[in-house]
Amino acid sequence: MTKQPKNNTDGYALVLTCNSKTDIAKHLGVSKQLITRWESVPPRYVMQVSDLTKLPISYILPELERAVSALLNRPSEKLLPELIKLLS
């Protein structure tokens, strides 16, 4: 696997190396224009994008993962999907 991105923008760039904006839009059931406006993957779509790209959520939204880990004072890899479900 590649090196973990430092920020959410780099996470989105990594997503785009795995799939095209058109493929992502089709998978999410949204327009390509919506995807084009993104600077990072919105949390409400991160689970679906993770399923499509096979990238862990922590690679797609590393800033969120770090913030949750800091808040919990432990790695949040297992709890992050549940938190995202609650937020969306």
Backbone as ProteinMPNN parsed JSONL, in Angstrom:
{"seq_chain_A": "MTKQPKNNTDGYALVLTCNSKTDIAKHLGVSKQLITRWESVPPRYVMQVSDLTKLPISYILPELERAVSALLNRPSEKLLPELIKLLS", "coords_chain_A": {"N_chain_A": [[0.85, -1.18, 0.0], [0.365, 2.312, -0.504], [2.084, 5.208, 0.846], [0.648, 6.773, 3.697], [-1.48, 9.546, 3.208], [-0.968, 13.001, 4.185], [-2.904, 14.971, 4.52], [-6.428, 15.741, 3.965], [-6.859, 16.629, 1.343], [-4.722, 15.519, -0.057], [-5.459, 12.897, 0.364], [-7.767, 12.726, -1.205], [-6.587, 13.111, -3.693], [-5.169, 10.727, -3.852], [-7.302, 8.93, -3.981], [-8.217, 9.565, -6.534], [-6.218, 8.478, -8.044], [-6.855, 5.886, -8.061], [-9.421, 5.551, -9.126], [-11.482, 7.012, -11.693], [-13.077, 10.268, -11.854], [-15.535, 10.027, -13.055], [-16.143, 7.292, -12.684], [-16.288, 7.24, -9.885], [-18.444, 8.983, -9.448], [-20.532, 7.538, -10.683], [-20.569, 5.261, -9.044], [-21.361, 6.401, -6.632], [-23.765, 7.471, -7.313], [-24.139, 10.12, -8.052], [-23.661, 13.334, -9.7], [-20.975, 13.928, -12.033], [-20.072, 16.503, -11.958], [-20.452, 17.263, -9.313], [-18.467, 15.751, -8.015], [-16.245, 16.899, -9.175], [-16.113, 19.354, -7.936], [-15.177, 18.817, -5.416], [-12.691, 19.159, -2.901], [-11.786, 17.488, -1.095], [-12.848, 14.235, -0.008], [-16.158, 14.236, 1.003], [-17.276, 13.505, 4.325], [-19.723, 12.073, 4.359], [-19.64, 10.462, 2.117], [-17.437, 8.877, 2.363], [-17.319, 6.169, 3.22], [-18.451, 4.71, 1.087], [-16.68, 5.444, -0.956], [-14.366, 4.349, 0.049], [-15.046, 1.624, -0.089], [-15.179, 1.352, -2.882], [-12.564, 2.041, -3.77], [-10.943, 0.478, -2.227], [-9.3, 1.545, -0.346], [-8.236, 2.361, 2.968], [-10.262, 4.202, 5.3], [-8.755, 5.965, 6.789], [-6.788, 6.723, 5.021], [-8.155, 8.153, 3.144], [-9.457, 10.25, 4.491], [-7.392, 11.508, 6.29], [-7.041, 13.589, 8.168], [-9.387, 13.635, 9.679], [-9.245, 11.11, 10.828], [-6.922, 11.383, 12.418], [-7.779, 13.389, 14.185], [-9.916, 12.148, 15.541], [-8.564, 9.995, 16.687], [-6.832, 11.39, 18.393], [-8.679, 12.57, 20.102], [-9.826, 10.331, 21.31], [-7.628, 9.238, 22.377], [-6.378, 6.99, 21.409], [-5.841, 4.665, 18.663], [-8.184, 5.052, 16.007], [-9.182, 3.466, 13.997], [-11.067, 1.297, 13.92], [-13.313, 2.445, 15.072], [-13.907, 4.656, 13.55], [-15.536, 4.214, 11.144], [-18.088, 3.819, 12.343], [-18.488, 6.265, 13.64], [-18.6, 7.966, 11.433], [-20.956, 7.057, 10.222], [-22.778, 7.944, 12.119], [-22.457, 10.696, 11.858], [-23.336, 11.22, 9.284]], "CA_chain_A": [[0.0, 0.0, 0.0], [1.117, 3.55, -0.584], [2.271, 5.959, 2.093], [-0.569, 7.462, 4.116], [-1.489, 10.988, 2.954], [-0.884, 13.876, 5.357], [-4.125, 15.767, 4.69], [-7.59, 15.254, 3.225], [-6.684, 16.939, -0.075], [-3.852, 14.464, -0.59], [-6.263, 11.684, 0.382], [-8.623, 12.773, -2.394], [-5.701, 12.883, -4.845], [-4.906, 9.292, -3.864], [-8.539, 8.307, -4.477], [-8.278, 9.781, -7.978], [-5.266, 7.588, -8.723], [-7.482, 4.554, -8.078], [-10.627, 5.583, -9.954], [-11.77, 8.301, -12.33], [-14.206, 11.003, -11.285], [-16.741, 9.442, -13.639], [-16.412, 6.029, -11.979], [-16.699, 7.569, -8.519], [-19.798, 9.55, -9.534], [-21.462, 6.438, -10.965], [-20.652, 4.42, -7.845], [-22.077, 7.136, -5.584], [-25.073, 7.9, -7.804], [-24.165, 11.583, -8.105], [-23.122, 13.854, -10.949], [-19.528, 14.132, -12.102], [-19.843, 17.895, -11.58], [-20.322, 17.304, -7.852], [-17.149, 15.209, -7.698], [-15.25, 17.86, -9.648], [-16.035, 20.475, -6.975], [-14.572, 18.377, -4.174], [-11.268, 19.302, -2.592], [-11.565, 16.253, -0.346], [-14.066, 13.431, 0.003], [-17.015, 14.561, 2.14], [-17.458, 12.352, 5.223], [-20.915, 11.268, 4.06], [-19.354, 9.544, 1.023], [-16.151, 8.21, 2.556], [-17.478, 4.712, 3.317], [-18.659, 4.203, -0.266], [-15.432, 5.634, -1.697], [-13.455, 3.339, 0.583], [-15.46, 0.346, -0.688], [-14.832, 1.38, -4.299], [-11.118, 2.123, -4.001], [-10.258, -0.468, -1.321], [-8.403, 2.313, 0.522], [-8.81, 2.571, 4.306], [-10.79, 5.543, 5.556], [-7.666, 6.799, 7.308], [-6.032, 7.224, 3.867], [-9.015, 9.073, 2.397], [-9.65, 11.418, 5.363], [-6.417, 11.363, 7.375], [-7.211, 14.621, 9.197], [-10.469, 13.17, 10.546], [-8.73, 9.965, 11.581], [-6.012, 11.895, 13.451], [-8.557, 14.129, 15.187], [-10.657, 11.181, 16.358], [-7.567, 9.261, 17.477], [-6.366, 12.277, 19.462], [-9.787, 12.731, 21.038], [-10.002, 9.084, 22.049], [-6.314, 8.885, 22.913], [-6.016, 5.664, 20.892], [-6.174, 4.564, 17.236], [-9.632, 5.055, 15.791], [-9.47, 2.738, 12.75], [-12.29, 0.496, 14.032], [-14.438, 3.281, 15.484], [-14.152, 5.713, 12.571], [-16.737, 3.971, 10.329], [-19.297, 4.034, 13.143], [-18.611, 7.713, 13.829], [-19.025, 8.551, 10.158], [-22.37, 6.722, 10.069], [-23.525, 8.833, 13.011], [-22.367, 12.058, 11.353], [-24.006, 11.422, 7.986]], "C_chain_A": [[0.89, 1.236, 0.0], [1.234, 4.202, 0.79], [1.002, 6.743, 2.416], [-0.463, 8.958, 3.846], [-1.471, 11.787, 4.258], [-2.162, 14.656, 5.601], [-5.235, 15.226, 3.788], [-7.49, 15.521, 1.727], [-5.795, 15.891, -0.737], [-4.577, 13.121, -0.604], [-7.169, 11.6, -0.837], [-7.787, 12.543, -3.653], [-5.372, 11.394, -4.972], [-6.121, 8.529, -4.39], [-8.59, 8.407, -6.0], [-7.227, 8.986, -8.74], [-5.844, 6.182, -8.846], [-8.663, 4.482, -9.036], [-10.815, 6.964, -10.555], [-12.947, 8.976, -11.627], [-15.528, 10.444, -11.801], [-17.126, 8.151, -12.924], [-16.904, 6.278, -10.546], [-18.136, 8.092, -8.509], [-20.831, 8.456, -9.781], [-21.661, 5.568, -9.731], [-21.483, 5.084, -6.745], [-23.488, 7.541, -6.011], [-25.235, 9.408, -7.797], [-23.584, 12.039, -9.435], [-21.6, 14.004, -10.88], [-19.18, 15.567, -11.686], [-19.686, 18.044, -10.071], [-18.923, 16.845, -7.446], [-16.058, 16.208, -8.067], [-15.073, 19.019, -8.672], [-15.361, 20.089, -5.662], [-13.107, 18.766, -4.083], [-10.816, 18.125, -1.744], [-12.895, 15.494, -0.36], [-14.905, 13.839, 1.216], [-17.234, 13.325, 3.013], [-18.664, 11.484, 4.882], [-20.677, 10.256, 2.944], [-18.129, 8.671, 1.273], [-16.27, 6.687, 2.633], [-17.625, 4.096, 1.924], [-17.387, 4.331, -1.106], [-14.395, 4.618, -1.229], [-13.775, 1.962, 0.009], [-15.023, 0.262, -2.15], [-13.331, 1.269, -4.532], [-10.315, 1.086, -3.237], [-9.189, 0.223, -0.472], [-9.034, 2.432, 1.902], [-9.275, 4.022, 4.468], [-9.686, 6.487, 6.025], [-6.764, 7.333, 6.199], [-6.841, 8.268, 3.096], [-9.234, 10.368, 3.176], [-8.681, 11.343, 6.548], [-6.574, 12.393, 8.489], [-8.307, 14.211, 10.188], [-9.976, 12.026, 11.423], [-7.81, 10.428, 12.712], [-6.777, 12.609, 14.559], [-9.312, 13.176, 16.112], [-9.697, 10.39, 17.235], [-7.064, 10.098, 18.65], [-7.445, 12.444, 20.535], [-9.954, 11.493, 21.917], [-8.73, 8.619, 22.742], [-5.93, 7.43, 22.577], [-6.376, 5.619, 19.417], [-7.675, 4.396, 17.022], [-10.062, 4.25, 14.571], [-10.796, 1.97, 12.816], [-13.51, 1.343, 14.372], [-14.825, 4.324, 14.435], [-15.358, 5.423, 11.673], [-18.041, 4.205, 11.09], [-19.543, 5.523, 13.38], [-19.116, 8.385, 12.56], [-20.505, 8.251, 9.904], [-23.228, 7.639, 10.928], [-23.554, 10.262, 12.481], [-23.15, 12.281, 10.067], [-25.464, 11.09, 7.991]], "O_chain_A": [[2.033, 1.192, 0.455], [0.578, 3.802, 1.751], [0.363, 7.306, 1.527], [0.535, 9.58, 4.211], [-1.906, 11.3, 5.302], [-2.485, 14.975, 6.746], [-4.997, 14.357, 2.95], [-7.982, 14.727, 0.925], [-6.082, 15.432, -1.843], [-4.336, 12.296, -1.486], [-7.324, 10.534, -1.432], [-8.228, 11.856, -4.574], [-5.306, 10.865, -6.082], [-5.972, 7.582, -5.163], [-8.962, 7.448, -6.677], [-7.331, 8.835, -9.957], [-5.368, 5.381, -9.651], [-8.876, 3.458, -9.685], [-10.363, 7.963, -9.995], [-13.708, 8.334, -10.903], [-16.519, 10.394, -11.071], [-18.294, 7.941, -12.596], [-17.818, 5.608, -10.065], [-18.944, 7.696, -7.669], [-21.89, 8.449, -9.153], [-22.785, 5.183, -9.41], [-22.216, 4.413, -6.018], [-24.311, 7.911, -5.173], [-26.33, 9.921, -7.567], [-23.074, 11.227, -10.206], [-21.026, 14.182, -9.806], [-18.112, 15.809, -11.124], [-18.886, 18.854, -9.602], [-18.273, 17.487, -6.621], [-15.065, 16.344, -7.352], [-13.992, 19.603, -8.595], [-15.009, 20.967, -4.873], [-12.375, 18.708, -5.071], [-9.63, 17.803, -1.68], [-13.938, 16.059, -0.688], [-14.413, 13.792, 2.344], [-17.362, 12.217, 2.493], [-18.626, 10.273, 5.097], [-21.427, 9.288, 2.826], [-17.821, 7.803, 0.456], [-15.385, 5.985, 2.145], [-16.999, 3.081, 1.619], [-17.056, 3.43, -1.876], [-13.633, 4.09, -2.038], [-12.864, 1.213, -0.342], [-14.553, -0.782, -2.601], [-12.88, 0.502, -5.383], [-9.152, 0.836, -3.55], [-8.287, -0.428, 0.054], [-10.251, 2.59, 2.005], [-8.738, 4.937, 3.844], [-9.69, 7.672, 5.691], [-6.041, 8.306, 6.416], [-6.271, 9.161, 2.469], [-9.203, 11.455, 2.6], [-9.108, 11.136, 7.684], [-6.269, 12.097, 9.644], [-8.167, 14.417, 11.393], [-10.26, 11.984, 12.62], [-7.902, 9.927, 13.833], [-6.46, 12.451, 15.738], [-9.341, 13.377, 17.326], [-9.989, 10.141, 18.405], [-6.891, 9.59, 19.758], [-7.148, 12.455, 21.729], [-10.195, 11.6, 23.119], [-8.756, 7.721, 23.584], [-5.257, 6.748, 23.351], [-7.148, 6.46, 18.955], [-8.346, 3.683, 17.769], [-11.215, 4.351, 14.152], [-11.566, 1.995, 11.856], [-14.628, 0.992, 13.995], [-15.953, 4.817, 14.437], [-16.156, 6.334, 11.454], [-18.997, 4.737, 10.526], [-20.683, 5.983, 13.325], [-19.966, 9.274, 12.617], [-21.231, 9.118, 9.416], [-24.3, 8.064, 10.497], [-24.555, 10.963, 12.634], [-23.581, 13.399, 9.786], [-26.131, 11.219, 6.964]]}, "name": "protein", "num_of_chains": 1, "seq": "MTKQPKNNTDGYALVLTCNSKTDIAKHLGVSKQLITRWESVPPRYVMQVSDLTKLPISYILPELERAVSALLNRPSEKLLPELIKLLS"}
